[in-house]
Amino acid sequence: MNKLLYILFIILSFVSCTSKRVNHITYLNKVNEIDSVYRIQKDTLNALKMYQKLFKKHAPHNSYLINEYQTYVVLSDKYHQKMEKKTLYKLIPLLAPNWKYNREDRTIIALYGRYGIDSLEIESEVKEWKKNLNKKLIDSFSVATFRDSEGGRGNRELILKNDKKNEQLLIWTLKNYGYPSLQKIGLWSNNDEPMSIGTILNHMASYDTYPYFKKELLKYVESGECTPLDYAMMVDKFDMIKGRDCTYCTFKNIPVSDSLKVNINRRKIGMPSLNHSKKIHNDYFKR
């Protein structure tokens, strides 16, 4: 009997782990669906209902330029949907990585004020969030960010030397700490420069370790720690180097030979379709 229970436990654990691995991509595709209802169909109230249902099942997350949880909070306030304070507190860690700019958004500050949460309390929450960041990794990737752009990437010998160091840092980090996500290291370096892990990953497409990164980083796209865009740009850079058609077509001014195939590829990692993505970018730059 004990043996049967043990076997059942192993099976359930495997199913649970498998479910968790694919869960975030499933979530992202649902977000893209809702954003399409909101952004393209202009059906705001239906989109809000869909977001309410989504966030009853999933932890809050802000995807690149969609910022779905923030959108959900803003729309809920605009349409006088009842929100508990805990809903707003869940948004703060998503705003925290770029708080130096988000604190200037008076609409967000005013929104929180309407629920009895003033700017000083938000600042306190952001400080608590920062305490949980990995200082060791921040130090390492502050140096890596400087290395990545040192000399304007005009000196081939320097590029190879610095990329090799960043390559080893990435491999070491993945093995020891997992992916260096925003919730792990934040956005800003010790030199107050943005730490663009995506840019560093993009440069890894040029080296023999690319197959390792392509396979390993997909796990972190599935877990929600690596953005689909950062992963896709690395893959597209490799395609460009090899003279192949782009897999996700994230770079501008590159002809797309088969948009249906590309959109299928994009959906597999939770990215919006080509046309949807173009609309998202256009709306962002209009703002």
C-alpha positions, 0 to 999 in steps of 0.5 A: 500500500505504501509503495502504491502511494509513493508511486502515485505521489511521484506521478502527481508531482511529475504532472504538477511540475509539467503543468507549472512549466507550460503554465506561464506561456498559456497565461501569456497567450490568454493575456494576448487574447484579452489585450486584443479584445481591449486594444483592437476590438475596443471592448473594454468592459469585456476585457476587464471581465476577462482580466478579473477571471484571469487574475483569480487563477494567476499571479499578477504579471506585467508583460512587455508594453502590455502591462496587463495587471496595471491595465487591470487595476487602472480599468477597475478603478476607472469603471468603479469595480470594487478593489481590495487594497491587497489588489493594489499591493500586488501591483507594487512589485511590478512597478518597483523595478522602474520606480524611479520613473513610475513614481512620476506617474501622478495618475498611479499615485492618485489612484492609490490615494483613492484607496488610502495608500499614500506615496510614502507607503508605496515608497516603503513597499518599494524599499522592502522589495529592494531588500529582497534583490540579490546584491551579489548578482546586481554587482555581477551584472552591473559589471557585465552591462558595462563590459557589454557596451565597452568601447562601443563594441567597435574593437573586435578583440575587446568584444570577444574578451568581454562576451566570453566573460559575460557568457561564463557569468550567464552560465554560472548564474543559471546553474547557481541562481536561475535566470537573472530576472527583474524580480531577482536583480531589478532593472538598474545597475550600481552605476544607475544604468539599465541592466539589459539582460536581453542585450547580453543574451542577443550577443550570445547568438554569435558563439558556440554556447548558443545551443545551450542558451536556446535550450536552457532559457526556454525553461525560464520563458515557461516559468515566466522569468525570461521574457519571450521577447528577450529569448526571441531576439536571441534566436532571431539574431542567430537566424540572421547570422546563419542567413535563415528566415527569422523564427519570430521576426522581432527585428524591424525591416526584415522581410517575413516570408511566411507570417502564418508560420511565424505567428505559430512560432510566436504563440508557442512562446507566448508572444503576440502575433506580428500585427498585434505586436505592431499595434502594441508598439504603435500605441506605446509610441503614441503615448 
